[in-house]
Amino acid sequence: MFNTLVRLLAALTLCLASAATQAAFISLIPSTLTPAQGEIFSFDVVVRGALDEAVAFGFDITNSAPGIASFVSATVAAPFDDDSALFAGTDVAGSAFPGVTGDPILLATLKFQALVAGTVDLGVFSDVTGDPNEGVFFALDSRLDLTSSVHIQVQAIPEPSSHLLLVAGLLGLAAITILRRG
């Protein structure tokens, strides 16, 4: 009877631990999906639905078109400590002891600059099978993969010189019309 109870408790513990992992997911919250050319924009990297405290994280930044948007900076969110410099091969990393709870849990804010008009996919990636420092680490649970992206459409803005050239051309046409009539 006692062995059966121990086995039942062990199975229940495993089920609860796996349920906690499956409930949490990564979300990227952009400041805008359509930044103007030259504009600095950002997105927050958050964990939603975590049932356990997050104690550490690490991830790489992905950019499908570096010529359209360039990475500017990463700010690890408080109360996490910025551990990015400690892990070669990991772009952004942080840790907090005690861990962080809540929903959502803000991990970091990433800033980019829109360079030219076009579309770009920006995101985060964690190699949980190949890099022991990547993913979100929970106090009592397993690691969570940190892979997600957002689609950004950089908007072109007309250059002031283009407007000036257009106005000058219209004034020239008006002057020619007036001279021909008079």
One Martini backbone bead per residue (centre of mass of N, CA, C, O) as a GRO file, in nm:
protein
  182
    1MET     BB    1   0.058   0.062  -0.022
    2PHE     BB    2   0.299   0.258   0.012
    3ASN     BB    3   0.416   0.219  -0.278
    4THR     BB    4   0.168   0.321  -0.427
    5LEU     BB    5   0.167   0.607  -0.305
    6VAL     BB    6   0.448   0.692  -0.404
    7ARG     BB    7   0.390   0.653  -0.707
    8LEU     BB    8   0.153   0.850  -0.722
    9LEU     BB    9   0.311   1.101  -0.630
   10ALA     BB   10   0.524   1.092  -0.854
   11ALA     BB   11   0.327   1.117  -1.093
   12LEU     BB   12   0.196   1.383  -1.004
   13THR     BB   13   0.455   1.552  -1.007
   14LEU     BB   14   0.518   1.513  -1.309
   15CYS     BB   15   0.254   1.632  -1.418
   16LEU     BB   16   0.282   1.915  -1.292
   17ALA     BB   17   0.554   1.988  -1.420
   18SER     BB   18   0.460   1.961  -1.720
   19ALA     BB   19   0.224   2.164  -1.703
   20ALA     BB   20   0.395   2.416  -1.646
   21THR     BB   21   0.548   2.420  -1.913
   22GLN     BB   22   0.298   2.419  -2.111
   23ALA     BB   23   0.175   2.698  -2.011
   24ALA     BB   24   0.416   2.840  -2.104
   25PHE     BB   25   0.504   3.147  -2.295
   26ILE     BB   26   0.610   3.342  -2.559
   27SER     BB   27   0.625   3.708  -2.594
   28LEU     BB   28   0.598   3.973  -2.834
   29ILE     BB   29   0.606   4.338  -2.775
   30PRO     BB   30   0.550   4.589  -2.979
   31SER     BB   31   0.554   4.931  -3.031
   32THR     BB   32   0.561   4.858  -3.348
   33LEU     BB   33   0.481   4.743  -3.691
   34THR     BB   34   0.530   5.058  -3.832
   35PRO     BB   35   0.798   5.193  -3.882
   36ALA     BB   36   0.994   5.449  -3.958
   37GLN     BB   37   1.233   5.567  -4.119
   38GLY     BB   38   1.482   5.602  -3.854
   39GLU     BB   39   1.340   5.461  -3.632
   40ILE     BB   40   1.299   5.378  -3.300
   41PHE     BB   41   1.239   5.046  -3.179
   42SER     BB   42   1.047   4.797  -2.986
   43PHE     BB   43   1.061   4.490  -2.774
   44ASP     BB   44   0.907   4.268  -2.562
   45VAL     BB   45   1.013   4.001  -2.347
   46VAL     BB   46   0.777   3.747  -2.254
   47VAL     BB   47   0.618   3.562  -1.996
   48ARG     BB   48   0.342   3.339  -2.007
   49GLY     BB   49   0.192   3.124  -1.775
   50ALA     BB   50   0.360   3.095  -1.525
   51LEU     BB   51   0.391   2.855  -1.238
   52ASP     BB   52   0.680   2.965  -1.191
   53GLU     BB   53   0.989   3.074  -1.113
   54ALA     BB   54   1.208   3.286  -1.262
   55VAL     BB   55   1.581   3.268  -1.266
   56ALA     BB   56   1.648   3.241  -1.586
   57PHE     BB   57   1.808   3.361  -1.903
   58GLY     BB   58   1.851   3.289  -2.267
   59PHE     BB   59   1.937   3.458  -2.589
   60ASP     BB   60   1.888   3.518  -2.925
   61ILE     BB   61   1.904   3.727  -3.206
   62THR     BB   62   1.680   3.790  -3.476
   63ASN     BB   63   1.747   3.874  -3.841
   64SER     BB   64   1.633   3.871  -4.173
   65ALA     BB   65   1.714   4.206  -4.226
   66PRO     BB   66   1.978   4.408  -4.156
   67GLY     BB   67   1.916   4.639  -4.381
   68ILE     BB   68   1.635   4.733  -4.240
   69ALA     BB   69   1.726   4.638  -3.941
   70SER     BB   70   1.893   4.736  -3.640
   71PHE     BB   71   2.064   4.666  -3.371
   72VAL     BB   72   2.105   4.842  -3.056
   73SER     BB   73   1.957   4.711  -2.781
   74ALA     BB   74   1.965   4.565  -2.443
   75THR     BB   75   1.725   4.528  -2.167
   76VAL     BB   76   1.727   4.411  -1.864
   77ALA     BB   77   1.493   4.331  -1.643
   78ALA     BB   78   1.364   4.405  -1.360
   79PRO     BB   79   1.533   4.196  -1.124
   80PHE     BB   80   1.732   4.131  -1.326
   81ASP     BB   81   2.043   4.037  -1.412
   82ASP     BB   82   2.306   4.117  -1.625
   83ASP     BB   83   2.461   3.824  -1.807
   84SER     BB   84   2.565   3.860  -2.105
   85ALA     BB   85   2.889   3.868  -2.063
   86LEU     BB   86   2.915   3.556  -1.952
   87PHE     BB   87   2.795   3.446  -2.247
   88ALA     BB   88   2.910   3.301  -2.501
   89GLY     BB   89   2.667   3.298  -2.764
   90THR     BB   90   2.486   3.499  -2.591
   91ASP     BB   91   2.310   3.789  -2.614
   92VAL     BB   92   2.089   3.736  -2.373
   93ALA     BB   93   2.107   3.766  -2.005
   94GLY     BB   94   1.951   3.642  -1.690
   95SER     BB   95   1.913   3.690  -1.323
   96ALA     BB   96   1.723   3.567  -1.019
   97PHE     BB   97   1.760   3.602  -0.654
   98PRO     BB   98   1.498   3.548  -0.642
   99GLY     BB   99   1.258   3.481  -0.830
  100VAL     BB  100   1.011   3.540  -1.083
  101THR     BB  101   0.676   3.650  -1.070
  102GLY     BB  102   0.397   3.625  -1.283
  103ASP     BB  103   0.159   3.800  -1.525
  104PRO     BB  104   0.382   3.891  -1.676
  105ILE     BB  105   0.732   3.833  -1.761
  106LEU     BB  106   0.988   4.050  -1.786
  107LEU     BB  107   1.302   4.025  -1.946
  108ALA     BB  108   1.317   4.223  -2.213
  109THR     BB  109   1.446   4.497  -2.418
  110LEU     BB  110   1.440   4.562  -2.768
  111LYS     BB  111   1.640   4.756  -2.995
  112PHE     BB  112   1.570   4.932  -3.305
  113GLN     BB  113   1.652   5.034  -3.644
  114ALA     BB  114   1.514   5.190  -3.909
  115LEU     BB  115   1.649   5.214  -4.234
  116VAL     BB  116   1.450   5.081  -4.449
  117ALA     BB  117   1.229   4.989  -4.658
  118GLY     BB  118   1.040   4.703  -4.536
  119THR     BB  119   1.075   4.363  -4.442
  120VAL     BB  120   1.090   4.208  -4.106
  121ASP     BB  121   1.221   3.953  -3.892
  122LEU     BB  122   1.196   3.956  -3.541
  123GLY     BB  123   1.382   3.793  -3.263
  124VAL     BB  124   1.398   3.489  -3.074
  125PHE     BB  125   1.654   3.240  -2.964
  126SER     BB  126   1.679   2.896  -2.841
  127ASP     BB  127   1.927   2.639  -2.769
  128VAL     BB  128   1.828   2.382  -2.570
  129THR     BB  129   2.014   2.143  -2.692
  130GLY     BB  130   2.313   2.312  -2.735
  131ASP     BB  131   2.257   2.535  -2.494
  132PRO     BB  132   2.278   2.569  -2.142
  133ASN     BB  133   2.205   2.908  -2.145
  134GLU     BB  134   1.924   2.855  -2.283
  135GLY     BB  135   1.633   2.998  -2.191
  136VAL     BB  136   1.396   2.925  -1.939
  137PHE     BB  137   1.440   2.921  -1.588
  138PHE     BB  138   1.312   2.724  -1.332
  139ALA     BB  139   1.299   2.623  -1.013
  140LEU     BB  140   1.092   2.343  -1.064
  141ASP     BB  141   1.151   2.342  -1.370
  142SER     BB  142   1.192   2.343  -1.683
  143ARG     BB  143   1.280   2.446  -1.977
  144LEU     BB  144   1.215   2.722  -2.197
  145ASP     BB  145   1.155   2.806  -2.501
  146LEU     BB  146   1.296   3.104  -2.689
  147THR     BB  147   1.080   3.120  -2.959
  148SER     BB  148   1.031   3.421  -3.155
  149SER     BB  149   0.832   3.646  -3.375
  150VAL     BB  150   0.822   3.954  -3.573
  151HIS     BB  151   0.647   4.153  -3.807
  152ILE     BB  152   0.802   4.415  -3.995
  153GLN     BB  153   0.702   4.742  -4.138
  154VAL     BB  154   0.885   4.959  -4.308
  155GLN     BB  155   0.844   5.301  -4.360
  156ALA     BB  156   0.845   5.533  -4.588
  157ILE     BB  157   0.994   5.858  -4.623
  158PRO     BB  158   0.990   6.153  -4.742
  159GLU     BB  159   1.206   6.366  -4.855
  160PRO     BB  160   1.255   6.700  -4.838
  161SER     BB  161   1.384   6.728  -5.123
  162SER     BB  162   1.139   6.617  -5.277
  163HIS     BB  163   0.944   6.842  -5.200
  164LEU     BB  164   1.112   7.077  -5.309
  165LEU     BB  165   1.118   6.977  -5.603
  166LEU     BB  166   0.813   6.980  -5.647
  167VAL     BB  167   0.762   7.280  -5.586
  168ALA     BB  168   0.957   7.394  -5.799
  169GLY     BB  169   0.811   7.269  -6.043
  170LEU     BB  170   0.535   7.405  -5.998
  171LEU     BB  171   0.642   7.696  -6.011
  172GLY     BB  172   0.756   7.675  -6.297
  173LEU     BB  173   0.489   7.610  -6.439
  174ALA     BB  174   0.342   7.865  -6.347
  175ALA     BB  175   0.539   8.069  -6.477
  176ILE     BB  176   0.505   7.974  -6.771
  177THR     BB  177   0.201   8.022  -6.788
  178ILE     BB  178   0.206   8.328  -6.727
  179LEU     BB  179   0.400   8.411  -6.963
  180ARG     BB  180   0.218   8.306  -7.199
  181ARG     BB  181  -0.032   8.496  -7.129
  182GLY     BB  182   0.151   8.782  -7.099
   0.00000   0.00000   0.00000
